[in-house]
Amino acid sequence: MLRELIDAAVLEDFVSGYARSCGMRVLAYDARGVLIAASATTSRAARLLGRTPERLPRRLEFVPLAADAPPASVAYFQDASLWYLAAPIHVGDHVAGCVAVGEMRDGPATPPPPGVHVSADAWRQAYGELPPCDRGPDSPALHAVRWAARMLAQWCRREAQLDATTAELALVGDVGTLLSGEHSLQTILERIVAETARVMKCPYASLRLYDPKTEQLLIAAAYNMSVSYTHVPRISRKDNPIDDEALRGRTVYIENAQEDPRFRFRKEARRMGLVSGLTTGMLYQGKPVGVLRIYSDRRQRFRSGQRHLLRAVAAQAAIAIVNARLLEDRLRAAAMERQLAMAGQVQERMVRSAPLAHAGVQTAIVFEPSSHVGGDFCDVFALGDGGLLAAVGDVSGHGLPAALLMASVRGALRATAARADELACLMGRINEHVLRETSSSEFVSLLLAAIDAAGRRLTLCNAGHEPPLLLRNGRIERHEPAGLVLGVGSERYDAQVLDLRPDDFLLLCTDGVVEAMNFNGELFGRARLREALVRYGVLAPEPALRNIRWDVRRFVGLAEQSDDLTMVGLRVRGGN
């Protein structure tokens, strides 16, 4: 709810400004406890940890406060070795989210947390610099979090009141705009029922289309209705007096769907909890097109304004349905959209989400396509000799053609890879595959990184891709040599062999990371990526990549993601 009421960029400004004012780190969470905005860390201990509490604990024990001092409760929680104080943001009867302040200590310093590579003395000193977690009624943290929660709650309430005031006025206009856009019929119908239910504050809605030839109605879109309700066979108009009356141009009121003898599905209404409802006909030039229904989960007398609103939305919906039936390309566009969504799901399954288990190396992957399907690809898999192969690539172009080429290259890579010491030959075989399977305008950049079974030797082979970054003892080594991209011509590729040490961290990424752009046209760039890797490279690969991704997101802000974002992180095991 907090995400909907306050713009993310504005919330970022609030937490950053308030953190400077109160001298503590400030974080904002949505109603599910997921982090929305966070100010920069204020302590050396937090920087050593290199992490941000991205979720609130599932079970927060809120401590009641005085009733005349909202928010009415606060909760202390610990993330790693640091303590925070959270307060709920109340909007009416709902909790829109939480705000937290902190980076505090509670008791003497404990040993450094697992995964933080720092001496015990350095950690103890940094931990001692933290302010104590004062649980008293007049502690600075308590005053700070209560003030922040009150301000955000007032802000949210004002926004909610404005939304409620304007939503009904805007709904008809919004539907009209929706109908004039390039949307599939099914998308239009689903948006109509969802927006109508939301604005009219009804938990259920449905839309039935009418076939004048058979005089039957079929549910075409529904909001929160059960599968058994939405999959009923066609309903005859003559057997359904409520719909028959609505198709004659009237708005029909149902006081209790569970008891009304006109309602055909009373058993299903009891199961779902449908009670009062309104049904109105969708007519175009006096001819029936369908019916629009809303239901509440309690007895309700709908205002005259709500009845007028439902009729206006139904009239707009009727125009959209007639227009869509005359334009077959809308139906074809809907089919293509579904196919792209399915292709995106297949592509997501192809990219390994769970870290690969390997005795010598920890692994992690981040893969975020900019649309349904992407042209980036990455993979981490075991080789026949016990080694590990990581691959990151970028296919020219975007959309479905790039995704298909990506799948082809990935399949060829997995089918031909066998040993860590054969990367140069492997890259040559992949190049020949790309030459055979693509046109002259298509090409692929590819970076291969193989680590032997013991995790002590790294072999790199680069075909025109973004060079890898190797973090060792807090310093970054960048390995520049790269051959020609795949698919341009026959090429002999060279491999580079490097010795690895315990705790070495290797980062492979696509140009979507360094070329991420904010609204000012600035690129995230290699310098910021290096700084992020140094800052978070002390962590395990998964939290390290997650923090780098958060840095990129904060830098980009609300600017549209223009390219796929892909990263692979590898850490050599064996360090202290």
HELIX and SHEET records of a PDB file:
HELIX    1   1 LEU A    2  LEU A    5  1                                   4    
HELIX    2   2 ALA A    8  CYS A   22  1                                  15    
HELIX    3   3 ARG A   44  LEU A   49  1                                   6    
HELIX    4   4 ALA A  120  GLY A  128  1                                   9    
HELIX    5   5 PRO A  140  SER A  180  1                                  41    
HELIX    6   6 LEU A  185  VAL A  199  1                                  15    
HELIX    7   7 VAL A  227  THR A  230  1                                   4    
HELIX    8   8 ARG A  237  ASP A  239  5                                   3    
HELIX    9   9 PRO A  241  LEU A  247  1                                   7    
HELIX   10  10 ARG A  266  MET A  272  1                                   7    
HELIX   11  11 SER A  304  LEU A  326  1                                  23    
HELIX   12  12 GLU A  328  MET A  350  1                                  23    
HELIX   13  13 GLY A  399  THR A  416  1                                  18    
HELIX   14  14 ALA A  420  GLU A  422  5                                   3    
HELIX   15  15 LEU A  423  GLU A  437  1                                  15    
HELIX   16  16 ASP A  511  VAL A  514  1                                   4    
HELIX   17  17 GLY A  525  TYR A  536  1                                  12    
HELIX   18  18 PRO A  541  VAL A  556  1                                  16    
SHEET    1   A 6 LEU A  35  ALA A  38  0                                        
SHEET    2   A 6 ARG A  25  ASP A  30 -1                                        
SHEET    3   A 6 HIS A  94  MET A 104 -1                                        
SHEET    4   A 6 LEU A  82  VAL A  91 -1                                        
SHEET    5   A 6 SER A  73  ASP A  79 -1                                        
SHEET    6   A 6 VAL A  63  PRO A  64 -1                                        
SHEET    1   B 6 ILE A 235  SER A 236  0                                        
SHEET    2   B 6 GLN A 216  TYR A 223 -1                                        
SHEET    3   B 6 TYR A 204  ASP A 211 -1                                        
SHEET    4   B 6 LYS A 287  TYR A 295 -1                                        
SHEET    5   B 6 GLY A 277  TYR A 284 -1                                        
SHEET    6   B 6 THR A 251  ILE A 254 -1                                        
SHEET    1   C 5 VAL A 361  GLU A 368  0                                        
SHEET    2   C 5 LEU A 565  VAL A 572 -1                                        
SHEET    3   C 5 PHE A 505  CYS A 509 -1                                        
SHEET    4   C 5 LEU A 469  ARG A 472 -1                                        
SHEET    5   C 5 ARG A 475  ARG A 478 -1                                        
SHEET    1   D 5 ASP A 376  ALA A 382  0                                        
SHEET    2   D 5 LEU A 388  VAL A 395 -1                                        
SHEET    3   D 5 VAL A 444  ILE A 451 -1                                        
SHEET    4   D 5 ARG A 457  ALA A 463 -1                                        
SHEET    5   D 5 GLN A 496  ASP A 499 -1                                        
END                                                                             
